Amino acid sequence: MKRCQSGFTLAEVMIVLVAFSAILAAVVPLQHRVVTTIKVAHYLELLENDLLLAQQLTMQDHPHYWVMIRPEQREYYLYDYANRKVVLHRKFPREWSIRLSTLEVPIQFNTSGTIQKPGTMTLSTPKADYKLTFPFGKSRVTIHEQ
């Protein structure tokens, strides 16, 4: 009886493994950069939405919602001063630093949605710095990479 054996030689398996390893070595660093970029974009969008929430709550409910940014603790929170409670609390990523340039805390809006004390702040991430500008009027915060 003849036995038919089919399979791959050790050399063929090694060639496929080397090719797979080379592709994997090229893709993993790229994936890390993409994930980091997406995380930064997501966090900046979250911060922008939280500031918009404070503005909207002030316009709809009462003018005593404050956004407190604490650079030393790398955190910010939305505080309802009228009811003496924290509405939301967020931490900045550990590797980020925050510098309040001309922005004064707390960030407050009046009942028409205008920020009371406009200013700027800088967020420094490991890859880039971002300047947040809180303009006069009802405009939203603008975020620009420096």
Backbone bond lengths (Angstrom), bond angles and torsions (degrees), N, CA, C in turn:
res aa  C-N    CA-C-N  psi(-1)  N-CA   C-N-CA  omega(-1)  CA-C   N-CA-C  phi
1 M - - - 1.431 - - 1.525 109.88 -
2 K 1.306 115.62 133.04 1.453 119.52 177.26 1.514 109.40 -93.88
3 R 1.292 113.84 134.11 1.461 119.57 176.72 1.524 108.05 -103.28
4 C 1.334 116.16 126.73 1.455 120.26 179.19 1.517 108.16 -96.63
5 Q 1.289 115.59 117.13 1.456 119.97 178.56 1.518 108.98 -111.26
6 S 1.298 113.38 128.36 1.455 117.18 175.23 1.522 107.04 -128.29
7 G 1.286 115.20 150.63 1.457 120.31 -178.05 1.509 109.05 171.21
8 F 1.308 115.12 -169.90 1.454 121.03 -178.50 1.515 108.90 -108.89
9 T 1.281 114.56 145.71 1.457 119.27 176.05 1.518 108.10 -79.59
10 L 1.299 115.44 163.74 1.460 121.53 178.57 1.528 110.30 -60.37
11 A 1.294 118.09 -37.58 1.466 121.78 179.93 1.530 110.80 -64.68
12 E 1.332 117.56 -41.32 1.459 120.32 178.99 1.531 111.62 -65.32
13 V 1.308 116.18 -41.63 1.466 120.39 178.51 1.520 110.38 -63.52
14 M 1.316 117.09 -42.09 1.468 121.15 179.65 1.531 111.13 -64.09
15 I 1.324 118.34 -39.78 1.464 121.70 179.03 1.532 110.17 -62.98
16 V 1.315 117.63 -44.46 1.467 121.55 179.18 1.528 110.44 -64.28
17 L 1.332 117.59 -42.44 1.470 120.59 179.65 1.531 111.76 -65.42
18 V 1.312 117.90 -39.75 1.461 121.10 178.03 1.533 109.85 -65.07
19 A 1.315 118.18 -42.84 1.464 121.33 178.91 1.531 110.88 -63.90
20 F 1.323 116.56 -44.06 1.465 121.21 178.22 1.530 110.96 -62.01
21 S 1.315 116.98 -42.79 1.467 121.33 179.15 1.524 111.39 -63.85
22 A 1.317 117.55 -39.18 1.461 120.86 178.95 1.531 111.03 -65.26
23 I 1.316 117.09 -42.25 1.465 120.70 178.06 1.524 110.27 -64.68
24 L 1.304 116.41 -43.76 1.465 121.49 179.64 1.529 111.32 -63.11
25 A 1.319 117.05 -40.68 1.469 120.95 179.62 1.522 111.69 -65.40
26 A 1.320 117.82 -29.22 1.465 121.20 179.13 1.528 111.72 -81.49
27 V 1.328 118.74 -31.38 1.457 122.53 -174.49 1.525 113.27 -84.51
28 V 1.306 120.02 -35.96 1.462 122.70 -174.69 1.526 112.60 -60.23
29 P 1.335 121.95 -48.64 1.472 119.32 177.98 1.525 112.68 -63.18
30 L 1.310 117.47 -35.81 1.456 121.26 177.66 1.520 110.35 -63.45
31 Q 1.315 116.40 -42.56 1.461 121.05 179.58 1.525 110.58 -62.89
32 H 1.325 117.96 -40.36 1.465 121.49 179.44 1.528 110.74 -61.83
33 R 1.329 117.39 -43.04 1.467 120.76 178.82 1.525 111.23 -64.41
34 V 1.316 116.66 -41.17 1.463 120.75 179.92 1.527 110.51 -65.47
35 V 1.314 117.41 -44.09 1.466 121.43 179.51 1.527 110.26 -62.64
36 T 1.325 118.03 -42.69 1.458 121.71 178.54 1.522 110.85 -62.22
37 T 1.307 117.77 -44.34 1.467 122.00 178.56 1.523 111.20 -61.99
38 I 1.315 116.77 -41.65 1.465 120.91 179.45 1.525 110.67 -66.72
39 K 1.329 118.09 -40.29 1.466 121.18 178.64 1.523 111.26 -62.24
40 V 1.330 117.59 -43.36 1.466 121.43 179.05 1.526 109.59 -63.28
41 A 1.317 117.49 -47.29 1.466 121.13 -179.75 1.527 110.98 -61.02
42 H 1.324 116.19 -41.35 1.468 120.28 179.60 1.529 110.65 -64.39
43 Y 1.314 117.59 -43.87 1.454 120.23 -178.06 1.526 111.33 -66.87
44 L 1.333 117.61 -40.71 1.459 120.57 177.99 1.525 111.12 -64.22
45 E 1.318 116.97 -37.97 1.460 121.08 176.22 1.528 110.63 -65.82
46 L 1.316 117.12 -40.16 1.458 121.78 177.86 1.530 110.62 -62.59
47 L 1.319 117.13 -44.67 1.463 121.59 177.70 1.527 110.73 -61.44
48 E 1.315 116.90 -45.08 1.458 121.29 178.92 1.529 110.88 -61.18
49 N 1.330 117.48 -41.96 1.467 121.35 178.63 1.522 112.06 -67.26
50 D 1.335 117.73 -36.23 1.461 120.78 177.57 1.532 111.00 -65.96
51 L 1.326 116.62 -37.79 1.465 120.23 177.21 1.529 110.56 -67.92
52 L 1.315 116.37 -38.65 1.461 120.48 176.43 1.533 110.21 -65.07
53 L 1.330 116.82 -38.11 1.464 120.80 176.53 1.526 110.67 -60.54
54 A 1.331 116.90 -44.50 1.466 120.15 178.58 1.525 110.60 -60.59
55 Q 1.324 116.21 -42.08 1.457 120.68 179.51 1.534 110.46 -63.99
56 Q 1.321 117.23 -44.97 1.465 121.49 -179.18 1.527 111.93 -66.17
57 L 1.339 117.28 -42.51 1.461 120.29 178.74 1.524 111.02 -62.79
58 T 1.318 116.15 -39.22 1.464 120.23 178.53 1.527 110.64 -63.12
59 M 1.315 116.50 -42.07 1.460 120.44 -179.00 1.533 112.10 -70.23
60 Q 1.329 117.33 -34.10 1.462 120.41 -174.29 1.519 113.92 -93.85
61 D 1.317 118.04 -34.46 1.462 121.42 -170.80 1.524 111.79 -104.89
62 H 1.323 116.64 -72.79 1.462 122.03 179.35 1.523 109.36 -161.15
63 P 1.325 118.19 160.94 1.474 120.67 -173.46 1.528 114.82 -84.82
64 H 1.289 118.35 22.99 1.462 119.94 -176.29 1.525 113.33 -113.55
65 Y 1.329 116.49 34.15 1.463 121.44 171.68 1.532 107.27 -97.39
66 W 1.297 116.01 128.88 1.461 121.91 -178.19 1.519 109.56 -123.74
67 V 1.303 116.68 142.34 1.461 121.32 170.34 1.526 106.15 -103.57
68 M 1.305 115.51 114.40 1.466 121.88 -179.08 1.534 108.51 -100.78
69 I 1.315 116.17 119.65 1.469 121.22 176.80 1.513 107.35 -107.67
70 R 1.327 115.83 124.82 1.467 120.87 -179.63 1.525 108.59 -118.01
71 P 1.341 117.05 94.86 1.468 121.10 -175.70 1.530 113.92 -60.11
72 E 1.331 117.56 -38.45 1.468 119.85 -177.55 1.531 112.00 -63.58
73 Q 1.322 116.02 -37.04 1.471 120.72 179.42 1.523 111.90 -91.11
74 R 1.341 117.18 -2.31 1.460 123.45 -177.63 1.531 111.08 51.00
75 E 1.350 114.77 56.51 1.456 119.64 -179.74 1.527 110.11 -150.89
76 Y 1.314 114.48 164.43 1.458 120.48 170.64 1.516 108.05 -145.97
77 Y 1.314 115.23 155.82 1.448 119.06 176.21 1.517 110.73 -148.03
78 L 1.323 114.91 154.56 1.456 122.84 175.84 1.520 106.06 -98.64
79 Y 1.321 114.66 120.53 1.460 120.77 -173.88 1.521 110.18 -115.60
80 D 1.322 116.15 132.07 1.461 123.00 175.02 1.523 106.81 -95.93
81 Y 1.335 115.93 97.92 1.458 120.82 -175.63 1.520 111.69 -67.70
82 A 1.320 118.40 -33.54 1.463 121.40 -178.74 1.532 111.46 -64.01
83 N 1.320 117.09 -39.59 1.474 121.38 -178.70 1.525 112.83 -101.86
84 R 1.340 116.39 0.30 1.468 122.61 177.93 1.533 112.64 55.00
85 K 1.356 114.58 53.00 1.464 117.71 178.10 1.532 110.13 -145.98
86 V 1.307 115.24 153.73 1.462 122.41 176.75 1.523 107.87 -86.71
87 V 1.326 116.44 123.29 1.461 121.36 179.97 1.524 110.42 -80.89
88 L 1.347 116.31 -45.48 1.466 120.48 174.80 1.516 109.13 -149.60
89 H 1.309 114.31 153.18 1.465 121.26 -177.70 1.526 107.75 -137.39
90 R 1.328 116.60 129.43 1.464 120.58 179.78 1.519 109.98 -134.36
91 K 1.297 114.97 147.61 1.466 122.05 175.51 1.518 108.73 -105.64
92 F 1.337 115.86 140.71 1.451 120.33 171.69 1.526 107.68 -75.22
93 P 1.307 118.61 152.19 1.468 120.20 176.43 1.536 111.12 -55.54
94 R 1.292 115.81 147.28 1.468 123.69 -173.68 1.525 113.05 -55.87
95 E 1.312 117.45 -38.06 1.463 120.96 -175.20 1.533 113.27 -86.42
96 W 1.327 118.08 3.30 1.455 121.95 178.73 1.519 110.89 -91.89
97 S 1.335 115.81 153.06 1.465 119.97 171.22 1.520 108.26 -126.89
98 I 1.330 115.28 151.09 1.449 122.53 -174.43 1.526 108.23 -123.25
99 R 1.328 115.30 133.52 1.467 119.49 176.51 1.524 108.01 -132.87
100 L 1.335 114.87 119.55 1.458 120.33 176.54 1.519 107.14 -84.63
101 S 1.311 117.42 107.97 1.472 121.16 -178.78 1.520 109.53 -75.16
102 T 1.323 116.82 -78.96 1.462 120.68 179.30 1.522 111.87 -111.26
103 L 1.310 116.84 0.25 1.458 121.47 -178.60 1.518 110.04 -78.23
104 E 1.304 115.77 133.27 1.462 121.32 176.92 1.517 108.86 -106.74
105 V 1.316 115.94 139.36 1.459 120.37 176.46 1.520 108.30 -101.47
106 P 1.297 118.49 148.57 1.459 127.50 1.38 1.529 111.73 -77.76
107 I 1.324 114.40 155.57 1.463 120.76 174.05 1.522 106.20 -83.83
108 Q 1.325 115.03 122.77 1.461 120.05 -178.18 1.526 109.50 -130.62
109 F 1.313 114.90 150.17 1.456 121.96 176.42 1.526 107.77 -119.00
110 N 1.327 116.70 154.17 1.461 118.35 173.22 1.525 108.80 -93.11
111 T 1.313 117.20 178.80 1.470 120.62 -172.95 1.518 113.67 -67.18
112 S 1.322 117.86 -14.13 1.474 119.27 175.52 1.529 111.56 -92.32
113 G 1.343 117.97 -0.92 1.458 122.03 177.10 1.512 114.59 93.66
114 T 1.327 117.09 6.86 1.458 121.40 -179.84 1.524 109.89 -86.84
115 I 1.324 116.46 134.07 1.464 119.93 177.88 1.531 108.40 -67.56
116 Q 1.328 115.97 141.26 1.458 119.40 -176.35 1.529 112.58 -80.50
117 K 1.310 117.46 -36.69 1.468 120.52 -179.81 1.528 108.85 -132.04
118 P 1.322 117.66 92.06 1.467 120.61 180.00 1.523 111.05 -64.53
119 G 1.312 116.01 159.76 1.457 120.23 178.31 1.521 111.31 174.83
120 T 1.338 115.07 -170.85 1.466 120.80 179.85 1.520 110.35 -131.41
121 M 1.310 114.16 157.09 1.469 121.85 172.84 1.519 108.29 -145.21
122 T 1.325 116.01 160.54 1.456 121.50 -178.94 1.520 109.76 -123.38
123 L 1.329 115.65 132.10 1.464 122.32 172.36 1.520 107.22 -107.90
124 S 1.313 116.87 125.22 1.466 121.51 178.38 1.514 109.21 -108.05
125 T 1.328 115.67 119.18 1.458 121.75 175.68 1.524 107.28 -104.01
126 P 1.318 119.01 169.96 1.470 119.28 177.89 1.529 113.36 -60.47
127 K 1.314 118.65 -26.58 1.463 121.57 -175.76 1.525 114.08 -99.67
128 A 1.357 118.10 -30.04 1.467 120.47 -174.86 1.519 110.70 -158.71
129 D 1.332 114.86 166.37 1.458 122.16 173.89 1.523 108.06 -109.28
130 Y 1.319 115.99 144.00 1.449 121.73 -179.76 1.521 109.07 -126.04
131 K 1.331 115.35 130.56 1.456 121.13 178.19 1.520 108.10 -100.44
132 L 1.343 115.90 123.29 1.452 122.13 177.48 1.524 107.52 -103.63
133 T 1.319 116.27 124.20 1.454 121.93 -178.99 1.517 108.87 -113.71
134 F 1.314 115.10 125.82 1.450 122.08 176.66 1.528 106.36 -104.71
135 P 1.340 118.13 96.52 1.460 121.17 -171.40 1.530 113.04 -80.07
136 F 1.332 114.90 167.87 1.459 121.34 172.35 1.520 108.59 -63.56
137 G 1.310 116.12 153.01 1.457 120.75 174.52 1.511 113.21 87.82
138 K 1.322 114.70 -164.09 1.472 121.12 -176.17 1.509 113.11 -87.06
139 S 1.313 117.16 6.15 1.463 120.78 -178.10 1.513 111.49 -62.25
140 R 1.303 114.25 154.64 1.464 120.00 175.93 1.514 109.43 -81.40
141 V 1.294 114.96 167.81 1.456 120.36 174.71 1.529 108.64 -65.84
142 T 1.324 116.36 141.99 1.467 120.05 175.60 1.511 107.84 -111.90
143 I 1.318 115.89 140.94 1.465 122.21 -178.13 1.518 107.74 -122.22
144 H 1.336 115.64 123.57 1.458 121.13 179.76 1.523 109.49 -128.09
145 E 1.325 115.04 134.87 1.468 119.48 174.37 1.514 108.32 -75.64
146 Q 1.326 115.68 136.23 1.462 120.08 -179.79 1.493 111.36 -99.08
